Amino acid sequence: AQKVTQAQTEISVVEKEDVTLDCVYETRDTTYYLFWYKQPPSGELVFLIRRNSFDEQNEISGRYSWNFQKSTSSFNFTITASQVVDSAVYFCALYIFRGGSEKLVFGKGTKLTVNP
Amino acid sequence: DTEVTQTPKHLVMGMTNKKSLKCEQHMGHRAMYWYKQKAKKPPELMFVYSYEKLSINESVPSRFSPECPNSSLLNLHLHALQPEDSALYLCASSQDLIETGTAEQYFGPGTRLTVT
């Protein structure tokens, strides 16, 4: 079975603090993709990053960084020097493509509130 | 350009009404998706169209009827809905995984549907 667990339901930080959002996934597939999406109050899901199962390189994009570790089945997301505009619900998702069938499995999301 | 557009933004309809949600993308993506999202929950997949053919129906009630008139357009026809169908309906699109090696889905802003 495929499953994504985001154990943190809500996180509240003060602006300029660093914050890490946890994501743990389960799958028996050897080929899969992991994503992070941001959903601000407006509702649109914004794609942030994709990681392939065969690429364990960590990535940094501005204030955002991602740590992918297959050994612990984790794909954590860190925001450095958080800003009020980072307030949103963040979803981690697992993509499986098998035999013509595909599915994007979402975690339950972590609501991040950055206070001024 | 990674834009997916959806109309209308908001829709209020009675249980006897017939209405349609529209989604459009001009990125040349081969797959298009409908998701339903209830408040404080992750998106739930409803339908997948691949190369204009329905490839996945996640056991959605027949009062929801998808249509893909061409590779850029996706409709969701609504008829005899129930109040519990009130939700945010999200459309997404993605490239061909096998051709491009990418699987990220790009989402539209959604239609907030209220059934009275």
Contacts between the chains, C-beta under 8 A, distances in Angstrom:
chain1	res1	chain2	res2	distance
A	33	B	103	4.8
A	33	B	104	7.8
A	35	B	104	6.0
A	37	B	107	7.7
A	42	B	109	6.8
A	43	B	88	5.6
A	43	B	90	7.9
A	43	B	109	6.1
A	43	B	110	4.7
A	43	B	112	7.2
A	44	B	107	6.0
A	44	B	108	7.0
A	44	B	109	4.3
A	44	B	110	6.5
A	45	B	43	7.0
A	45	B	90	6.6
A	45	B	92	7.6
A	45	B	107	3.9
A	46	B	107	7.6
A	47	B	2	7.6
A	47	B	104	5.1
A	47	B	105	7.3
A	47	B	106	6.0
A	47	B	107	7.6
A	50	B	102	6.7
A	50	B	103	7.0
A	50	B	104	4.9
A	52	B	101	7.7
A	91	B	42	5.8
A	91	B	43	7.9
A	95	B	103	4.9
A	97	B	97	5.6
A	97	B	103	6.9
A	100	B	55	7.2
A	101	B	55	7.8
A	101	B	56	6.8
A	102	B	31	7.9
A	102	B	48	6.8
A	102	B	56	7.4
A	102	B	97	7.5
A	102	B	103	7.8
A	103	B	45	6.7
A	103	B	56	7.8
A	104	B	45	6.9
A	104	B	105	6.3
A	106	B	42	3.6
A	106	B	43	6.0
A	107	B	42	6.7
A	108	B	41	7.4
A	108	B	42	5.8
A	109	B	40	8.0
A	109	B	41	8.0
A	109	B	42	5.6
